[in-house]
Amino acid sequence: MQKSILVTGGSGQLASALAAQGNVKRAGRPGFDFERPDTIDAAFRAAVPSIVVNAAAWTAVDAAETHEAEAERANNTGPAHLAALCHERGIPFIHISTDYVFSGDKGSPYVETDPVDPRSVYGRTKAEGEQAVLAAHPDSIILRTAWVYSPYNRNFVRTMVNAAAQRPLLRVVSDQIGNPTSADQLADVIFRIIARIEENGWKAEYAGIFHAVGEGATSWYELARTAIAAAARLGNPLPEIEPITTADWPTPARRPPDARLDCTRLKQVFGCAPGPWTPEVERVVGEIMKQEQQG
């Protein structure tokens, strides 16, 4: 029987990356909307999936502070509803979560067993969503990722490349640290997880929370420098980049100052993880520049 993979968050970075690498059915708004539970049921019935990857979420971190109910539905109750449908059918459910479930105050990379301590509405709703998903479908696979970038849609790397072409001076936060993660590499990890399940059948060790981020950590400032330098080698302008502190750039939602994640468990159980971020950022910048040149 041929597998049928349903991917939610149809227009997002990860859903786009999964669609670029494999045969998946994408579900996105308005046809699939966590604000309207009936659309969840309808999309699930129409797809007749053998596995579901939930990449849909409320990811507007600052807006979540004033749209708590919407973030709750998109990050908590909606995914739990979808997980319950998968549990009823007895199929795997892969749910994407975030580094924002942590405060960022540990001082070293977080492992899956570290207690969550979110400091924003977005982080809290995602942390609660993890537990709601596991309660609805105890065999769910939850992948926490961070700082996702890609050639698809809006993201920090694309924003920096475009800003460099328009402004002589960019100011970028330098005191927040994390793991830049390629949506393409994360999609590859997900397909490898699915292949492992198909090859070996279900194993109890596959269930639960895993960290899935790019290898190596950096700051937003250094990530911007890397992306802008790569674009400059391809003919983009090279602006001045000024490091600033979080205090210089206040936001409604608190960002984790050090949200590094440890991927050891993912490597041990599934034998894979996203690769080093630096060469991948350079590759993605090349793709972005091609798109910009083609209009």
DRENNUZA-601165 format. One record per residue (C-alpha): residue in three letters; x, y, z. Coordinates in steps of 0.001 Angstrom, whole numbers, plus 524288, in hexadecimal, padded with zeros to 5 digits. Example, Ala and Ser with C-alpha at 12.3 -4.5 7.8 and 13.67 -1.06 7.14 Angstrom:
BEGIN
ALA8300C7EE6C81E78SER835667FBDC81BE4
END
This chain:
BEGIN
MET800008000080000GLN8059D80D207FBEALYS8073C816B280711SER7FF2D8231980722ILE805B382E4580E88LEU7FD0E8399D812A1VAL804A68460E815D2THR7FDD58517A81C58GLY8028985F7881BC1GLY801B585E4580D0DSER8080D86B2780925GLY8128786B63813B2GLN8211A868F1812BALEU8212585AE081783ALA81527856BF80FC9SER81B5485CB18039EALA828178558280642LEU821038489380842ALA8196A84A897FBA2ALA8260F84D907F457GLN82C2F840BD7F8CDGLY821058370D7F872ASN81319833D67F4F3VAL80AB5839E27FF94LYS7FD0D83F67800B6ARG7FD5F84D42805DFALA7F2598531B80DDAGLY7F1FE8618B810DBARG7E8E186CF6812BEPRO7DE0086F4780F96GLY7DB1E860D780D4APHE7E23A85CC7819BAASP7E16D8662E8251APHE7E306863728339DGLU7D96086E9A835DCARG7CEF8865E482FA0PRO7CF83857F883500ASP7C63E8531982A68THR7D0D2855DA82049ILE7DA5F84D38827CBASP7D100841BA82705ALA7CDEC84448818B4ALA7DC308454481492PHE7DF7E838EE81C12ARG7D4618313B815DDALA7D79C8362A80839ALA7E60F832C380927VAL7E435824FD80EABPRO7F2178261981425SER7FB0681B55818D3ILE8033C825728201DVAL80139833BA823CDVAL80B9183E538257BASN8064384A3982C8BALA80E2B8560982857ALA802F785F9282A96ALA8043086901835FATRP8027D876EA83A8CTHR8108A87B6A838E5ALA80EC488A2F83A00VAL815B988AC484711ASP812D5898E984A7EALA804D7898CD8456BALA801F988D0684DFAGLU80362895D1859E3THR7F6B589CAD85615HIS7F0328915384ED7GLU7F1248870585958ALA7E49A87FCF855E0GLU7E88B87E50847A4ALA7F631879AC84B61GLU7F00986FFC854DEARG7E7A886A0684A2AALA7F2A9869688402DASN7FD4A8647584955ASN7F5E685C6685357THR7E7C8858348518CGLY7E84A85759842B3PRO7F43E84E6F84218ALA7EE838461B84D0DHIS7E2158446484503LEU7EA2E840158394DALA7F23F836F7841D4ALA7E5B1830C0846E4LEU7E12882E16838F9CYS7EE2B8276083621HIS7ED2581F70842A5GLU7DF7681AD783EF8ARG7E48881633831D0GLY7F0F481076837A2ILE7FA658185282F3BPRO806DC81FDC832C4PHE805F482E4683613ILE811F183712834FAHIS810398444883B86ILE8198984FD183A16SER81CC5857A184647THR826998620C84A27ASP832068665085284TYR82921870BD85863VAL8240B866A186217PHE83090869C2869A7SER834738764887093GLY841FD8766F86A8CASP8485087857877D3LYS84EA786AE887978GLY85BD386EEB873E2SER85E028625486C41PRO8568785ABF861C7TYR84956855B186613VAL846158472C865B3GLU8387C8418D86469THR8374383E7C872E7ASP83A0484C6987754PRO82DCE8529687D4AVAL826E585C518748DASP8267F86A618792EPRO8206F872EA86E93ARG820DC881AE87022SER8173E8858B86563VAL809558825C86152TYR80EA887BC48552EGLY817ED8735285D27ARG80D8C86FF886739THR8037886BEB85D0DLYS80D8F8639085613ALA811D585D19862D4GLU803BC85A598668FGLY8015985578858C2GLU80C2C84B6885A19GLN8059C8458E8660CALA7F8168463C85FF3VAL7FCFF83F20853D5LEU803598346785BF5ALA7F704833028641AALA7EEC583173857C6HIS7F87E82877850D5PRO802F9822FC85A08ASP80AF381DD084E93SER80C7A82B3984854ILE819DF82FC2843DAILE81C8483DD6847C8LEU827D5844DB84137ARG82C7785157847B1THR83382859F083DFDALA83841867FE83D52TRP83C6687366834CDVAL836E286D408286DTYR83B36872DE81B63SER8396B86E9980D4BPRO837FD8734E7FF47TYR8294A87314801ADASN8210487E3B806DCARG8251A8881681121ASN82FE78853081ADFPHE83B7988BEA82144VAL8457A88833816E0ARG83D0188D2280BB7THR839F88998B81355MET8487889C4981534VAL84BA1899F2806DBASN840BA8A31F8029DALA844248AD6380CD6ALA852648AD5A80886ALA84DFB8B1027FADEGLN846588BCA37FFE2ARG84D4A8C26D80BB2PRO85B718C68080E56LEU85AAB8C36181CEALEU854448B7E7823BFARG853308B67283284VAL851FD8A85B83722VAL850CA8A27D844BDSER85D6789BE384901ASP85A31896D2856AAGLN8504D88C458531CILE855F687EE284FB1GLY84F958736C848D9ASN850B2868F583E62PRO84D4B86D668308BTHR845988626682A28SER843768601781BB1ALA8356585CA281846ASP83AD68540F80D64GLN8436884C85816E9LEU8385284B75820C3ALA82FA584601815FFASP83A3483C00812DBVAL83A80837FE82130ILE82BC08362982121PHE82C4382D9581508ARG837208259C81B5CILE82ECD823DE8278CILE8236281F5281F3DALA82C52815EA817EAARG8318D81076824C4ILE823AF80DDD82980GLU8203C8073481CA7GLU82C7E7FECE81CE1ASN82BFE7FA9782B17GLY81DBC7FBD882EABTRP819DA803CA83A7ELYS822C78039B84658ALA81FE48098C85392GLU82C8A8116A85319TYR82755819108476BALA81D1381FF384FBEGLY81F1082C9B856FEILE826E083914855B7PHE8331F83AC484D70HIS83B948469284A88ALA83E10848F783C0FVAL84657854F68392EGLY851D98588083097GLU85F68854A483525GLY8669285FE183BA9ALA861C186BFC842A1THR8630187A6783FCASER85CC0887A384239TRP8532288ED383994TYR85E1C8986E836BDGLU8679288DEE83211LEU85CCF8873982A56ALA859DC89420823A4ARG868508963E820B2THR86978888B081AB8ALA85D5F88A4A81241ILE860CB8980380DCDALA86EDC8943D80A91ALA869F9888B280283ALA860AD891A17FB30ALA86B7B89BA37F8F0ARG873D1891397F262LEU8688A88FAE7E8DEGLY8679689E2D7E5E0ASN85EFF8A3617F0CEPRO8630B8AFF97F7BFLEU86B108AE998042CPRO865A18B7CA80E9AGLU86B448BAF181BE3ILE865DB8B1C782652GLU8656A8B6FB8342EPRO863D28ADC083FCCILE859BE8B20F849CCTHR854478AC598565CTHR846C88A71485922ALA8449C8B32986188ASP8472E8BB9885580TRP83C428B48D84E2EPRO830D28B2DC857A7THR825D58A9BC85386PRO818C08A63A859C9ALA81CCE897FD85B8DARG8291C893F4862C3ARG832CA88C3F85A72PRO83B00881458605EPRO848DB886C686173ASP84F488795E85FC9ALA8462E86F51859C7ARG8501F8656E854F9LEU84A8D857B4853ADASP851C484AAC854A0CYS84E3B840EE849D1THR854D5834ED84FC9ARG8482682D7B851F6LEU843BE82F91843D8LYS850B682A4483EDFGLN8505B81E89847FDVAL8426281A7D844E2PHE840EC81E2B83691GLY84F1481F628320CCYS84D7F82CE982C30ALA84D6D83B7682F2DPRO84E3D84841827A8GLY85C1A84B8082345PRO8655685703825A6TRP85EA186403823F4THR8695A86C0F81D5BPRO86A7C8651A81022GLU85BD28632880FCAVAL8593B871A5811C6GLU8626F8747A80680ARG85B0F86AC47FDE0VAL84DE08707C80191VAL852B087E517FEFFGLY85693879CE7F160GLU848B9874E67EF23ILE842F7881947F43FMET84BC3889A67EB63LYS8478B881937DF97GLN8395A8841A7E2F3GLU83BBD892AC7E487GLN842E68937F7D785GLN837FC88C317D0A0GLY82E2A895B97D62F
END
